[in-house]
């Protein structure tokens, strides 16, 4: 049964001016869609076809013979998670239970934001910056290419895409400006809280 690319939770232009409709049309409509198409082609007629995307990611991680399945499956998952972590008129100070947990584990909201910005800015090449729950503690981490923290036993709560296709049409080589715009204006704290509640 083919994996379906979930619809965006907002219109293509809903994240403007921070992420343009032009970027969304290429990022969601081309890049994300291609990962889904490639993944379905690779798993068709195999036991993976009947598994959830999460199960496939965990089973194929670090298996050199399944690198194509992992890369396309993980990128399909990462992108859907990323889109859901953004919302118009989001960002700013965290709300709900995650707000107190951020202060508890990072010392302050500003310290958390600085760590997330630094992880995103210093990820060499393509990849992702994440807020994760690791053994009951919030941590910021980063992964290269299609890697996902769930393969290390961590629970993703939020991610920022720092592949160039996520920002280059809008920000060119100014990755830190893109990251700051996402953190200050687009983070969906309801989504983060839901992930945190489910993981506890």
C-alpha positions in Angstrom: 0.0 0.0 0.0 1.7 3.2 -1.2 2.6 5.8 1.3 0.7 9.1 0.7 2.3 12.5 1.1 0.2 14.3 3.7 -1.3 17.6 2.6 0.3 20.8 3.9 -1.6 22.0 7.1 -1.8 25.5 5.5 -1.8 27.3 2.2 1.4 27.7 0.2 1.6 31.4 1.0 0.6 31.1 4.7 4.1 31.4 6.0 5.0 34.5 4.1 7.0 36.7 4.4 9.3 34.3 6.4 9.0 31.4 3.9 7.7 32.3 0.5 5.0 30.5 -1.5 7.7 30.0 -4.2 9.9 28.1 -1.7 6.9 26.0 -0.5 6.0 25.1 -4.1 9.5 23.7 -4.7 10.2 22.3 -1.3 6.9 20.6 -0.7 5.7 20.2 -4.2 9.0 18.9 -5.7 11.6 17.8 -3.1 9.2 16.3 -0.6 7.0 14.8 -3.3 10.1 13.2 -4.9 11.2 11.5 -1.7 7.7 10.0 -1.3 7.7 8.8 -4.9 11.1 7.3 -4.7 10.3 5.6 -1.4 7.2 4.0 -2.8 9.1 2.7 -5.8 11.8 1.2 -3.5 9.4 -0.6 -1.1 6.8 -1.8 -3.5 6.5 -5.5 -3.4 8.7 -5.8 -0.3 7.8 -6.4 3.4 8.5 -2.7 4.0 5.4 -1.8 2.0 3.1 -3.0 4.9 5.1 -1.2 7.6 4.7 2.2 9.0 7.2 4.8 7.9 8.6 4.9 11.5 9.1 1.1 11.5 10.9 1.2 8.2 13.2 4.0 9.3 14.2 2.1 12.5 14.7 -1.2 10.6 16.8 0.3 7.7 19.0 2.8 9.7 22.7 2.1 9.4 22.0 -0.8 6.9 24.2 0.0 3.9 22.1 -2.3 1.7 19.0 -0.3 2.5 20.4 3.2 2.3 18.0 4.2 -0.5 15.0 3.1 1.4 16.2 4.8 4.6 17.1 8.1 2.9 13.9 8.5 1.0 11.7 7.2 3.9 13.4 9.3 6.5 13.3 12.4 4.3 9.5 11.8 3.7 9.0 11.6 7.5 11.3 14.5 8.4 9.6 16.8 6.0 6.0 16.0 7.2 7.2 16.5 10.8 8.8 19.8 9.7 5.7 21.2 8.0 3.6 20.3 11.1 6.0 22.1 13.3 5.4 25.4 11.5 2.3 27.6 11.7 1.4 31.2 10.6 1.8 33.6 13.5 3.8 31.1 15.5 7.2 31.3 17.1 8.1 33.5 20.0 7.9 32.3 23.5 6.9 28.7 24.1 3.5 28.0 25.6 2.0 25.1 27.6 3.9 22.4 29.4 6.9 22.5 27.1 7.6 26.1 28.3 8.3 25.1 31.9 10.3 22.1 30.7 12.5 24.2 28.5 13.3 26.6 31.4 14.0 23.6 33.6 16.3 21.8 31.2 18.0 24.8 29.4 17.9 27.4 32.1 16.0 29.9 30.0 14.0 30.2 26.8 16.8 32.4 25.4 19.4 29.8 26.1 17.2 27.2 24.3 16.8 29.4 21.3 20.5 30.1 21.2 21.3 26.4 21.2 18.8 25.6 18.5 20.0 28.5 16.3 23.6 27.3 16.8 22.8 23.7 16.0 21.0 24.8 12.8 23.8 27.2 11.8 26.7 24.8 12.4 25.2 21.7 10.8 27.8 21.3 8.0 26.1 20.7 4.7 22.6 19.4 4.5 20.6 18.3 7.5 18.3 19.2 10.4 18.3 20.8 13.8 16.1 19.2 16.4 14.5 19.6 19.9 14.3 16.1 21.3 13.4 14.3 24.5 16.2 12.0 25.6 15.7 9.9 28.7 13.3 12.5 30.1 15.5 15.5 29.4 15.1 18.0 26.6 18.2 18.4 24.3 19.1 20.1 21.1 20.8 18.0 18.5 21.5 18.1 14.8 21.7 15.4 12.1 23.1 15.2 8.6 21.2 14.5 5.4 18.3 12.2 6.2 19.3 11.1 9.7 16.6 11.2 12.4 17.1 11.2 16.2 14.6 8.4 16.6 17.3 6.0 15.4 19.3 7.0 18.5 16.5 6.4 20.9 15.5 10.1 21.1 12.0 11.4 20.6 11.7 14.3 18.1 9.6 17.2 19.3 10.5 19.9 16.7 12.9 20.3 13.8 14.2 22.9 11.5 15.2 22.0 7.9 18.7 23.4 7.0 19.0 21.8 3.6 19.6 24.6 1.1 16.4 23.9 -0.7 14.5 25.0 2.5 15.7 28.5 2.4 17.9 29.4 -0.7 15.2 31.0 -2.8 14.4 33.4 0.1 17.6 33.8 2.0 20.4 32.6 -0.4 23.4 31.8 1.7 22.0 33.5 4.9 21.0 30.3 6.7 21.1 32.0 10.2 18.5 34.6 9.0 16.2 31.8 7.9 16.6 29.9 11.2 16.0 33.0 13.2 12.8 33.8 11.2 11.5 30.3 11.8 12.2 30.3 15.5 10.8 33.8 16.1 7.8 33.6 13.8 6.7 30.1 12.8 7.2 27.4 15.5 4.0 25.6 16.2 4.1 25.3 20.0 0.8 23.3 20.0 2.5 20.7 17.9 5.6 20.6 20.1 3.4 20.3 23.2 1.4 17.4 21.6 4.7 15.6 20.9 5.9 16.2 24.4 2.7 15.0 26.0 2.7 11.8 23.8 6.4 11.1 24.7 6.1 11.5 28.5 
